[in-house]
């Protein structure tokens, strides 16, 4: 189920918190473009079925997707302009993940979009932290590794 924009509104106007301000704006202005697809097209590799990228928008009956890459949309001050992706973008292999994405977003907030780049860490101790948004916990550890080096032999 796609939430109403009022359900995902950040607390402070113009500022993301648990929810993305940009995604809120998108859903407020373009509620018909709320489907989320795991797309096989990315600007770096072209068609890459092994590494899908999330897109938000609408897939029409002719296999054209009208929308935007989700992470790009949720970048600070990004425009709400949408694009059309057609068969040359491998849209026939895009998978509708709308229900899973929105369920995850309502539970984990911006961490569902940006992953490890969006955590809001609370430090529980000097070496233990938890994300205020998604609940991920990490413990800091020091890891020692051996290093092989070549040294010049004395003559």
N, C-alpha and C positions, 0 to 999 in steps of 0.2 A: 504494500500500500504506500502510495506517495503522500507524504505529509503536506498539510497546508503550510503556507509560508509563515503564518502566525505561530506554528508549533516549533519552528526552528529559528526564531528571532534571537539574535544575541542581545545581551542586557544593555549594552551601550551602543548608540547609533554610530555607525561607521567603523566599529571595531569588532574583530572576531574575538570570541572567547571559546567556550565549549563548542559553539556553532560558528560556522563561517558567515561573515557579513556578506561576502560576494554571493554565496550560494543562496542566502536568504533573499537578496535583491533579485537574483535570477528567478527564483520560484515566485516572488511577488509579482514580477513583471511578465514572466513567461510560464505560467503554471502548466500549460499544455506541453512544455518541453522538459518534463521531469523524469522521463525514462532514463535508465542508466544501462549502458552496454559495455561489455568488455570487447573493445575493438582490437583488431589485428593490424591496424595501421599506426605507425608512428613516424614522426618527421625525421628521425635519425636513421632508421633501417628500412623504411618503407613497410612492406608487408612482413610481419614477424609474428607468426601464429604461436610461438613459444612464449612470448612476453606480451600479453594483452595489456592495453591501456584503457582506463575508464573514460567514457564519454557520456555527456548528459545531453538529452534532446529528445528527438522523435524519429523513429524509423517509419518511412512511408511504405505503401503497398508495392512500390516499384523498386525497393531496395536502396533508396537514398536515405541517408541519415542527415538530419538537420539539427545541428547543435554545436557542441564545443567539447574539447578535452577538459575533463573535470578539474584536474590539477591546475591547468592554465586559468580556468575560470576563477578558481579560488585563490589566485595570486592577488596581492594587495593592489588596488586601483586598476585591475584588469577590466577591459570593456565587456559589456554584455552582448557584443555582436556574436551572432551564430554563423556557422558555415554549413555548406552542404558537402557530404562525402558520398560518392557514388560507387559503382561497381569497380572502378579502378583502385579504390581504397579497400577492396576485399570485404565489402559490407555483407556479402552473403555468408561470411564466416563469423560475423559479430554475434556475440551471445548476450541475450537479454538477462541482466543481473539486477534488475530494478528492485525486486522484493528483498533480495539479500543485502544489497547496498543500503537501502533506506533503513532496514532493521539494524544493521551495523552502525550506521551514522547516528541514529537516535540513541544508541547505547554508548558509543565511543566518541562521538563528536568529530572534531577536525582530525583526530588520529586515524579515522577511517579513510580519510582522503590523503593526508600527507605522511602517514606512518610515523617513523622515528623523527621526522623533521618538525612535528607539531606538539610534542609532549610539553606539558606544563609541570615540571618537576617540583615535588615537595621533598625536602630532605628530612628523612626520619632520623638519621644519624650521619656521622661524617662519611660513612661508606655505604649508605642504604638510601635509595630514593624511590618514590612512587609517583606516577603520572596522575595528576589531579583529574584529568579528563577520562582516560581509559583504564586506569588502575594497574598498568604495567609496572612491575617492580624490577629494580636492578640493584645488584650489590657490586661495589667496586672491588676489584682484585688486582694485585700486582702479579704480572706474569714475567718470568725470566726465561729467556731463550738463549740457546748457544748460537754463536756466529762463527762461521769458518771464514778465515781471511788468508790471503797469500802474502807472505813476507819475502822480501828479497834476501837471498842467501849471501852471507858475507864471503868475499873473494879470498 
